[in-house]
């Protein structure tokens, strides 16, 4: 079972980025347990952000180090540790 130390928030996603391309991008760094792009409820359009859960905290930290500020589908993405929900 994963802990919150391996869940990443990914911001500034391109509208074209979907769950599969987000997962593939992060798999270059390590094992991805889950990857999804948040979508508008009414339209199904991307909200421009998503979450990626890596297999370990070390892989999550490596993903931040390697992928924060990198180009994905024409946009420079922001990668940070996800904050726990209140």
DOVONU-444662 format. One line per 10 residues: number of its first residue (from 0); for each residue z, y, x of N, C-alpha, C. Coordinates in pm, 1 decimal, padded with zeros to 6 digits. Layout:
NUM	Z/Y/X/Z/Y/X/Z/Y/X; ...
***
This chain:
0	00000.0/-00119.5/00085.3/00000.0/00000.0/00000.0/00000.0/00123.9/00088.5; -00075.5/00223.0/00049.1/-00089.3/00342.1/00132.1/00021.6/00442.3/00102.9; 00056.6/00516.3/00206.4/00154.0/00623.1/00190.8/00078.7/00755.1/00186.8; 00149.6/00863.6/00156.8/00082.0/00992.5/00144.4/00035.5/01047.8/00277.4; 00078.6/00989.8/00389.8/00039.9/01037.7/00521.0/-00102.1/01003.5/00559.9; -00174.2/00930.6/00475.3/-00311.4/00896.1/00509.4/-00411.6/00944.9/00405.0; -00366.7/01033.2/00315.4/-00455.9/01089.5/00213.5/-00496.8/01230.3/00255.9; -00626.4/01254.1/00254.2/-00682.3/01380.9/00299.6/-00743.2/01458.5/00183.8; -00727.5/01589.7/00189.2/-00797.7/01678.9/00097.7/-00920.4/01731.3/00171.6; -01036.0/01724.6/00106.5/-01160.5/01770.8/00167.4/-01215.7/01883.6/00080.5
10	-01227.5/02002.9/00138.9/-01275.9/02119.1/00065.1/-01409.7/02167.4/00116.0; -01470.7/02257.5/00039.4/-01600.8/02319.1/00070.2/-01714.9/02217.4/00070.0; -01706.5/02118.8/-00019.5/-01813.9/02020.0/-00028.6/-01938.2/02079.8/-00094.4; -02052.9/02032.6/-00050.4/-02179.5/02071.5/-00112.6/-02187.4/02008.6/-00251.5; -02263.7/02072.8/-00341.9/-02279.7/02016.9/-00476.4/-02343.8/01878.3/-00470.1; -02424.9/01853.3/-00367.6/-02497.4/01726.5/-00355.5/-02408.1/01611.9/-00307.5; -02292.9/01642.1/-00251.0/-02205.7/01537.3/-00199.1/-02146.3/01456.7/-00314.1; -02158.5/01323.2/-00304.0/-02099.7/01236.0/-00405.3/-01999.1/01141.7/-00339.1; -01939.2/01054.5/-00418.2/-01835.9/00964.1/-00366.0/-01888.8/00880.3/-00249.8; -02009.7/00827.5/-00264.0/-02066.5/00738.4/-00161.8/-02092.8/00811.9/-00030.0
20	-02149.6/00932.5/-00036.9/-02179.2/01005.3/00087.4/-02050.2/01054.8/00153.0; -01950.8/01089.2/00073.2/-01820.9/01129.7/00128.0/-01757.1/01011.2/00200.9; -01758.9/00893.9/00138.9/-01703.0/00772.4/00200.4/-01776.1/00740.8/00331.4; -01908.7/00742.6/00328.2/-01987.9/00708.9/00447.1/-01957.7/00804.1/00562.7; -01941.6/00933.3/00532.4/-01913.3/01032.9/00635.6/-01781.0/01002.2/00705.5; -01678.4/00965.7/00628.8/-01546.6/00939.0/00686.5/-01537.4/00800.9/00750.2; -01621.9/00707.4/00710.3/-01621.1/00574.1/00771.0/-01662.9/00577.6/00917.4; -01726.4/00686.8/00960.3/-01761.7/00702.0/01101.7/-01636.5/00712.6/01188.4; -01522.8/00748.7/01127.6/-01397.8/00769.2/01200.3/-01303.3/00650.1/01186.7; -01306.8/00581.9/01072.0/-01213.2/00471.3/01050.2/-01234.5/00406.5/00915.3
30	-01138.6/00325.1/00876.5/-01145.7/00250.9/00751.3/-01106.6/00341.1/00634.7; -01196.4/00352.5/00537.4/-01172.4/00434.7/00418.6/-01127.6/00343.6/00304.5; -01009.0/00370.2/00249.6/-00959.9/00293.2/00135.3/-01014.3/00347.9/00004.1; -01030.0/00479.9/-00003.4/-01077.1/00542.8/-00126.4/-01137.6/00678.2/-00091.8; -01243.1/00714.5/-00163.5/-01305.2/00846.3/-00145.6/-01364.3/00888.7/-00278.4; -01329.2/01008.2/-00323.1/-01388.1/01057.2/-00447.6/-01397.6/01208.8/-00448.1; -01502.2/01256.2/-00513.3/-01527.2/01397.9/-00532.2/-01473.9/01435.1/-00670.2; -01395.3/01542.4/-00678.1/-01345.9/01589.2/-00807.6/-01461.1/01648.2/-00886.8; -01463.4/01617.5/-01017.2/-01572.4/01663.9/-01103.2/-01517.7/01738.8/-01224.1; -01598.3/01833.1/-01271.4/-01563.7/01905.0/-01394.1/-01564.6/01805.6/-01510.3
40	-01463.6/01810.4/-01594.6/-01453.6/01718.2/-01706.4/-01570.7/01732.2/-01804.8; -01607.3/01855.3/-01836.1/-01709.4/01879.8/-01937.7/-01851.4/01851.1/-01888.0; -01880.6/01891.6/-01764.1/-02018.8/01885.5/-01715.8/-02045.1/01769.8/-01619.2; -01940.4/01715.9/-01558.8/-01958.4/01611.2/-01458.5/-02004.2/01665.3/-01323.4; -02015.1/01797.8/-01312.7/-02057.5/01860.8/-01187.1/-01942.2/01864.0/-01087.3; -01975.0/01851.7/-00960.4/-01875.0/01855.0/-00854.4/-01794.8/01984.4/-00858.8; -01666.6/01974.2/-00827.3/-01581.6/02093.1/-00816.0/-01578.6/02143.8/-00672.0; -01653.0/02077.5/-00583.1/-01662.0/02123.6/-00445.1/-01548.5/02077.3/-00356.1; -01471.1/01980.0/-00404.3/-01363.3/01925.7/-00322.9/-01338.4/01781.1/-00362.1; -01262.9/01711.8/-00278.6/-01233.8/01572.8/-00307.5/-01120.4/01521.7/-00221.7
50	-01097.3/01391.9/-00231.2/-00990.8/01327.0/-00156.3/-01044.1/01202.6/-00088.3; -00994.2/01177.3/00031.4/-01027.8/01056.0/00105.6/-00895.9/00994.5/00151.5; -00879.3/00865.8/00125.8/-00761.1/00793.9/00173.6/-00805.2/00701.7/00286.2; -00750.9/00726.2/00403.9/-00779.7/00643.4/00520.4/-00680.5/00526.8/00524.1; -00711.4/00422.8/00601.1/-00626.6/00303.7/00606.6/-00491.1/00330.9/00670.7; -00487.8/00418.7/00769.7/-00362.2/00448.1/00839.5/-00346.9/00598.4/00860.7; -00225.2/00638.9/00890.2/-00199.1/00779.3/00921.0/-00272.2/00820.6/01048.4; -00277.3/00730.5/01147.1/-00349.2/00761.5/01271.3/-00496.7/00789.0/01243.5; -00558.5/00708.3/01156.2/-00699.4/00730.8/01122.0/-00716.6/00861.2/01045.1; -00619.7/00894.8/00960.9/-00625.5/01021.8/00888.1/-00619.4/01139.2/00985.2
60	-00528.9/01131.2/01082.3/-00518.8/01237.7/01182.7/-00646.0/01247.5/01265.6; -00705.2/01133.4/01298.8/-00830.4/01131.3/01375.3/-00944.5/01192.6/01293.1; -00946.7/01164.5/01163.7/-01049.6/01221.7/01075.9/-01039.2/01374.3/01072.6; -00915.9/01426.0/01066.3/-00896.5/01571.7/01068.6/-00949.1/01627.7/01200.6; -00910.4/01564.3/01310.7/-00949.7/01612.4/01443.4/-01101.5/01611.5/01461.6; -01168.0/01507.3/01412.0/-01311.2/01493.4/01435.6/-01399.4/01559.9/01330.6; -01353.6/01567.0/01205.2/-01443.5/01607.6/01097.2/-01416.5/01746.4/01038.5; -01298.4/01803.2/01060.3/-01271.3/01937.0/01007.9/-01369.0/02036.7/01070.8; -01439.4/02111.8/00987.1/-01535.7/02210.7/01035.9/-01674.2/02154.5/01060.6; -01692.9/02024.8/01038.0/-01824.6/01962.8/01060.2/-01913.6/01981.4/00937.4
70	-02042.8/01963.1/00958.4/-02141.8/01978.2/00852.8/-02159.4/01848.2/00775.1; -02146.4/01854.9/00643.8/-02174.4/01743.3/00553.7/-02264.1/01796.1/00442.7; -02383.9/01742.4/00433.8/-02480.7/01784.3/00330.9/-02504.9/01935.1/00331.5; -02507.3/01995.2/00452.0/-02540.5/02136.4/00464.1/-02424.2/02232.9/00448.4; -02303.3/02181.6/00435.5/-02185.2/02268.7/00422.9/-02082.5/02232.4/00529.1; -02013.9/02332.8/00582.1/-01904.8/02311.4/00676.7/-01780.2/02278.4/00595.5; -01729.1/02156.2/00611.2/-01617.1/02111.2/00528.3/-01482.3/02140.0/00594.0; -01379.4/02146.1/00509.2/-01240.8/02161.3/00554.5/-01169.7/02030.2/00525.5; -01101.6/01977.6/00626.0/-01029.0/01851.4/00610.7/-00882.9/01874.2/00647.9; -00791.8/01846.8/00555.8/-00647.5/01864.4/00577.8/-00572.8/01748.5/00512.5
80	-00447.3/01730.0/00553.3/-00362.0/01634.1/00484.4/-00343.9/01680.7/00339.2; -00351.1/01586.7/00247.9/-00328.5/01620.1/00107.2/-00180.2/01648.6/00085.8; -00152.0/01745.4/00001.0/-00013.1/01776.1/-00031.7/00027.3/01688.3/-00150.1; 00150.6/01638.3/-00150.1/00195.1/01555.5/-00263.5/00197.3/01637.2/-00392.8; 00164.5/01569.4/-00502.8/00170.4/01637.6/-00633.1/00315.3/01663.2/-00671.0; 00337.3/01776.5/-00735.2/00473.9/01809.4/-00780.7/00504.6/01740.2/-00911.7
***
